[in-house]
Structure formats: structure tokens, C-alpha cells
Amino acid sequence: MRGRFITFEGGEGTGKSTHAAMLGVRLRAFGIRVQLTREPGGSPGAEIMRYILLSGAARPLGGDAEAVLFAAARDDHLTTLIRPALERGTWVVCDRFADSTRIYQGVAGNVDSMAIRAMERIIVGDTKPDLTFILDVPAKEGMRRADQRRGESGADRFEGEALAFHERLRDGFLTLAANEPNRCMLIDATSPKEKVSEQIWRLVLKKLEPATAPIQFEEETV
Ligand code: TYD
């Protein structure tokens, strides 16, 4: 039986990585094999592209080229890690995926959305997420949390954008959640971490019924 594909999306400082990890722990306790991963990156080839993108080295090439690089990284990640894992019956929990390209490059970055959809069709094809959590916090609060987490180290390519960019991201994710209510679950991530995690788990139980998945005891990590 094919594994399930769950993605976490949202702006900066919304707690995606924390909640992806917490969900991984809960699923493993159910006897489900879980592959935790992230984008951009998640496979050796894609991690190289992650560095090029987040260091800002690709910025002078323009938004279209950055969108193509995100897609190329995703192609490698899908081919070498995500699809093989799903085929083995492993559940894949991914911190960001194609919705981030739609919103960061498309909505906030002004790359033509038809071009982004076309690339998504080619690269992602049928490997669409079964369930996507969109973690929502006000843009200003998200930036504050991201600043706090970073401490002394500098902002990356996208964290360094102005508040208006982050407001556009938030609106973009809210619109996505409204347009695809079957797949995308909007989560108020200003609530305490335990409450958010509980809400995510209840939705996974309801939507994906992990209790019916075959039990697999071998564990995988990133
Ligand atoms: P990351 O350090 O993983 O941060 P975060 O905790 O915010 O997810 O950085 C990923 C950055 O890359 C983030 O700013 C969003 C951006 N991004 C895009 O612009 N397009 C994409 O398709 C993806 C996957 C990420």
C-alpha cells in the first residue's frame, strides 16, 4: 500500500518544522514508517540547489530563474527520495513543497502563475500531497519569531524581504486554503504548540486514518 504524503506550508516563523517533527513522532508510535524531509533540499542534489537559492546567489538571475531552480530541486527530491519512499509504503512528511513555489514565487514574487502551474504539472505530476497543513500567524509575528530563532545569524534570501512581501505571502496561503479546502487544512498557529499539534493530529486521524495502515516496525530518519 502506497504511503501517505503530508506537507506543511506557511510563511516564516509559523512552526512548520516543529509540527512536522511532532507529527512524525506520533505516526511512528502508530507503527507507521515515516520519512521526514524538507524543501528546498531533502536529497543531496536538491541540497546543493538549496544553498544556491537561500544564500541569495541565484537572486541576480531573477524570479523566473529562482522558480526554475526550486522546481529542479523538487524534481531531484521527488525522484530520489519522495516517490521511492511512498512506493515502499513509507509516509512522507515534508516541510514545504510545491505550494511554497506557488505562493513565494507566484503570488509574492510575481512569477507568472500559469508558468508555475505548468512546471508543477511536469515535475510533481501525480505525486500530489494527500494532506497539507497551512500554518497561519500574522506576518509581523512570524517575522518576530523567525528573528528570535535566528539569533545572531543573518536573514536568508526570503527572510530578508520587507513586511509587505510577508503580508502577500500570508494572503496567498489564506487564499490557497480557501480554494482547496479538501486538501489544505488552515491552522491557527498562534495557539500554544501543544494545542496546534493536537489539532493537526486530530485532522490526520480523521482524514488519513493511520490506524488502518499496515504496521511497519523499521524506522527511518532524514
Ligand atoms: P527554510 O530555512 O527551510 O525556512 P522556513 O523555516 O521558513 O521553511 O527556508 C526555506 C525558504 O525558501 C523559505 O523562505 C521559503 C523559500 N521557498 C520558496 O521561496 N519557494 C519554494 O518553492 C520553497 C520550497 C521554499
Boltz pocket constraint, residues with backbone or C-beta under 6 A from the ligand:
constraints:
  - pocket:
      binder: B
      contacts: [[A, 10], [A, 11], [A, 12], [A, 13], [A, 16], [A, 17], [A, 38], [A, 39], [A, 40], [A, 54], [A, 70], [A, 95], [A, 96], [A, 97], [A, 98], [A, 99], [A, 100], [A, 101], [A, 102], [A, 104], [A, 105], [A, 158], [A, 159]]
      max_distance: 6.0
